[in-house]
Amino acid sequence: MEMKTQLFTDELSGAAEILKNGGLVAVPTETVYGLAGNGLDAAAVERIYEVKGRPARKPLSLMVPDAESMEKYCLDVPPQAKALAARFWPGPLTIVLKARKEIPSAVLAGGATVGLRCPDHALTLELLRLTGLPFAAPSANPSGEESPKDARQVLRYFDGKIEGVIDGGECGIGRESTLISLIGTPYRILRPGALSAEEIADALVESMTVVGITGPSGSGKTTALRVLEDLGARAIDCDALYHELLESDPALVAALSERFPDAYKNGAIDRRALAALVFSDPAALADLNAISHRFVRREVVRRLRDWAMCGGTLAAIDAIELIEGGLGDCCDLVLGVLSPREERIRRIVLRDGITPARAAARVDAQKSDAYFKEKCDHILYNLGDEDQFSDTCREYFTEALKNHG
């Protein structure tokens, strides 16, 4: 039986009453129009399935006005959900969480999870607040048809079949929201949409605590990194990472061999030959750093994204050139580790199997202690006893992370 479909513009009290009484109203969002009904009313939800011709096995998401609604309609809400909402809501992101029992089974299609979305459209946000209800609201089109981007297209589909349409103009994006599940880890993109996977991962990285560890070679940065790893951090040693990339990234090898052909031997970069070329030539060292920073930074960002998508909340980056390579910008806290020159030379000789003269040349080619004191948020001094320095690091990080958690 057909009904009269009302068109609403800026006066929404009538649309609110329709929804409160179990009716359906098409609403605008920043992506496409949605076919909204009271998400807590099983009968209204069943009508959505009927009007759209939507298979009952496909669950519906709920439109909500704010991030506070997560706790109202969902269980076990992780802090990452709040971080994503703070970054992207209102906006084209649907976050899937464990549903509370108050959500009708028709919304969940027999499952136990529900997607929440806060639409970036003033009229629909006002309507959500007027009703005090979550809206079950898939796209306002018959299943299999194009998602509507304006009220006229909605009326072509559903005039006489639903109670109302809010004319909020043309949608700006015209593509569905991205759907991400935060049920278990790693988090999963269930439906690509208006937001890219990289944008979402970057927002999760921003919500993590990332500690940068820097200082000259041989100072004891690795000890500090291991302490953070023991505290649950994803540890990224940029020196080790660079050596990994020399074995696995043909693009890096090609860039280095073009600039330093004398270090390219038997299809690979000879690291000792490369070191001999650059540590006595500041211009060559600057060129090496420019190349390596680009490739290392890209891989560090990839690993941070992966860790964030696995629910990680703490990461640590160890790099001599942390600040110059741009990785300091990723960090909430930058720690400098310093140690006496002779102690550093001794460690480098033992670690790398080179002569004291070559170790001294490497030490003298690097930044001064004064540089790190100026650039870092805090300095720890490593005077030679590894166990003692490890305890110092643990004490410092335990306290510092309380302020960045």
Order of alpha helices (4+ residues) and beta strands (2+ residues): beta-alpha-beta-beta-alpha-beta-alpha-beta-alpha-beta-alpha-beta-alpha-beta-alpha-beta-beta-beta-alpha-beta-alpha-beta-alpha-alpha-beta-beta-alpha-alpha-beta-beta-alpha-alpha-alpha-beta-alpha
